[in-house]
Amino acid sequence: MNVPLASKAFPSPSNAAGDQLQSSKRDKATIDDAMSSSKNKNLNRNVDEPLPSPYHAAAAASTSCDSLRLVLGARARRPRGVASSSSAAAGVGRRRRPFVFSPRAVSDSKSSQTCLDPDASTSVLGIILGGGAGTRLYPLTKKRAKPAVPLGANYRLIDIPVSNCLNSNISKIYVLTQFNSASLNRHLSRAYGNNIGGYKNEGFVEVLAAQQSPDNPNWFQGTADAVRQYLWLFEEHNVMEFLILAGDHLYRMDYEKFIQAHRETDSDITVAALPMDEKRATAFGLMKIDEEGRIVEFAEKPKGEQLKAMMVDTTILGLDDERAKEMPYIASMGIYVISKNVMLQLLREQFPGANDFGSEVIPGATNIGMRVQAYLYDGYWEDIGTIEAFYNANLGITKKPIPDFSFYDRSAPIYTQPRHLPPSKVLDADVTDSVIGEGCVIKNCKIHHSVVGLRSCISEGAIIEDSLLMGADYYETEADKKLLGEKGGIPIGIGKNCHIRRAIIDKNARIGDNVKIINVDNVQEAARETDGYFIKSGIVTVIKDALLPSGTVACTIYDGDRRRAPGQRLYEE
């Protein structure tokens, strides 16, 4: 809707106080009308009408924002920047506009209106941290970086934050990594290398690997150190904020609302916060807030009385009374919006030796009087940091009637590499409660509550239960298979009459006929890398490119006090 300039009454200095109430009512009515118009437009859209690309959607959204800017534009904001070191340290000396707390400003509610000025595509730089060596995800990280680990049959973990950025109109994205980055580089270049930023070619998704230099001979020492080492590059971009993200989280989030909350609250740093119950809270870094949602205290994995002391009123952040009673704690998600000048000051002047954002820089910024604000995200979020979390997150997409995380949201799709694979072929198979990726060939087998990755080949008589099959990077031709057979080799895929339960089969695994992968004795931890598998949290993980000969039982490794030889049969079926 268009709002004529004449309809907006701007109070003069003499009558500002008397007209404030009426002006506020008019502003609210105008905003509500604009939101209602936008909502009705979406509801009336033909369901078969194709959704626009993230760039077209952003352009359309900016038009609807124009009417709201007539109302919101009069709210003057101080220039983005940071006070001098002395005043920041003292927590005083900076004039801020009057702050009226609004739950909508700091909640991820779908009904909230987002109007960023300037636009996120020109004013925000996305920085995705690839994480460390990923030892807790080993052996999945044996030959790849953590963000490159396959996810949900067709995707990789890095697709989640990149897609969230693109859906939020953020098209300038760096990915920082230093471990096993070859497959990550290849995936990003194939998935996002040629179609970011439209005809102006302003967008990019670029990998920045750790490197030594004359000034700094060290590799990345932590999240903050990684950003500091490339600060010379980031500061060249004419942006207002840096959006700091993790490359190993599974969630869907509108970062534009996150950034808008940062600007509306006039914050130096805004931290995404997840509401928590007492049971889960002990495993996270918790935050305490004041009545305006400003963070005043941090505690890393507190217990006992220290945990009780971290309870907060989460209605301040937008939760209703009932849910706030269930979730009296807020945990940091490791996702931050940091104003550009604030970042430069913190990493170069205030904390030049700090290595980590969560444990050093963010608490330090609070201590020196900067405004560090909490932003509530009340949705599905999972840190894919362990084998168990990775396994549960993948099988969670098979949950019915509503999966934990859905890849079917047309308004915020998850993008990935276009592989142009054929449809999956299912021949006389019984498949229930499962997700099947592209280009699979499944023959006369049973698959239940499992995720089957792209190019998977499953032979006759196989039984797959509660398992994640990552598939393969390539197909083997019939000639290849014949040659392998003549040499006594095993083709990529699952052989005949195999039984696999509660397992992860990494890519390109060659599993022969009559192989049993079942943790009968419920062994929780075991490292059998020479035999091609690990067991963590009771989940058997077959290593990428591993070969399990026909007749292998690759699971139980103890029978009472007697250790079995590798490949020895444990039981007959």
C-alpha positions, 0 to 999 in steps of 0.5 A: 500500500502507498502512504501519501506524505501528506497523511503523515503528521510530523510534530513540530518542536513546539507541539511534539509532546502533545501530538506524540500519542496521536502520532503513535496511533497513526503509525501503528495503524499504518504499519498494521495496514501494511502487514495485513496487506502483505499477509493477504497478498500471500494468502491469495497467491495461487498455490501452483504459482512458482515462488520467486528466487531469493533475489526476486523475493527480496526486490518485491519485499523492498517495495512493501517496505517503502510504505513502512519507511515513511513511518519508520524513517523519522526514527533517527538512529545514531550513526553506526559506530563505537564510542571511544575506548575510554567511554566504552570501558566506562560504559558511559558517554554515549547518547542513545535514542530512547529505547522502548522494549518490544517483544516483536523486535527480538522474536522470530515470529512469522508475523513480524514485518522486516524492513531493513534500510539499507538493505541486507544485500548491501549492508551485511557481510555473512561469515560462516565459521567452518569449525575445528577438526571435528574430532567428535564427528570422526570418522565422518570428518576423516576426509572432509571438513565438518560443514561438508558432511552430507545431510538429509540424503541430498545436502551438506551441512554448509547448505543450511547457513548459506541457504539461510543467508540467501533466503534472508537477502544476504549474498556476500558470504565467506566460509572460513575453514582450515581442515580437509577443505577440498570437498567443501571447496568443490561443493561450494564452487559447484553449488553457488559459484555461478548464480549468486548476486544476479546480473550485477554479480555483487554476491559471492560464496567464497572459502577462506582457508587458514594461511600463514603470513609474515605477520602471523605464522599461526593457524586459526586458534579459535572463532575470534582468531579466525575472523581477526586473521581475515579482518583486513579483508572484511573491513574492505566491504562497505557494510554496517554489520557482520553476521557470524554463523556456524557451519555445523548447525541445523535450523531455518532462520530469517536473519533479516529479522535478527538484523532488524532487532539489532538495529532497532535496539541500537545494539553493538552485538546481538546474540541469538538465544534459544529458550531452554528447560532445566534438563538441557540447560546444563549442556550449554552456555547460558545468559542472563538478561535484564528487563530490556533483554540486554545480556548482563551475565554469562555462565558456561554449562552451570550446575546446581545453584549456579544454574538456578541463578541463571534463570530469567523471565523469557516473556521479556523475549516474547515467549508466552507465560506458559512456555516461559515457565517451561523454558526459564533459561536462554542459551547462546546459539553461537550466532551473532550480529556485530556492528562493523566498527565494534568488531574492529575495535574488539578484535584489534584494540580491546581483546587482541589476544582473545581466540573465541567469541563465545567465551572471551569476546562477547562476555568481555564486551559486556564487561566494558559496557557495550550493549549486548542484546539477546534475540530469541529464536524459538524454533528447531535448532540442532548443533551437529557436533557429535555422531549421536546428534548427527544421527538423530538430526538426520533420522528426525526428518523421517518423523511423522506427521511432522518432521523435526526439520523440513526440507519442503518449505517453499518459502525458505528452500535449502539450496545445494549442488545441482547434480542432474541425477535421474529419479530414484528407481524402486523395484519390488521394495518395501519402503516405509517412513524413509527419505530417499535421495536422488539417483538411487537404485533399490531392488527387492529389499526392506527399508524402514525409518532410514535416510538413503543418500544419493546414488545408493545401490541396495541389492536384493534381500537387504534389510535397512532399519533405523539407518543413514546411508550417505550414498556414493559420489559416482556410479560404477558402470556395468563394465566396472562391476563385471571387472570387479567381479572377475577379480573378486572385488565388491561394487559400491553399495549394499550387497545381497541379504545384508542386514543393517540396523542403527548405523551410518554408512558413509559414502562409497562404502563397499559392503558385500553379500550377507553382511550384518551390521547390528550392535547386538551387545549394545557396545557404546564405544569402539574404534575399529578403523582397520576393520572399516568402522567405529562405534560411538554412542552405540551407533555403528559408523562405516568409514568412507570408502571402506570395504566390508567383505561378504559374510562380515559381521561388523558390529559386536566386538565383545562376547562376555570376556572374549574378544572376537576376531575381525569378521568372525560370525557372531550368530546365525540367522 
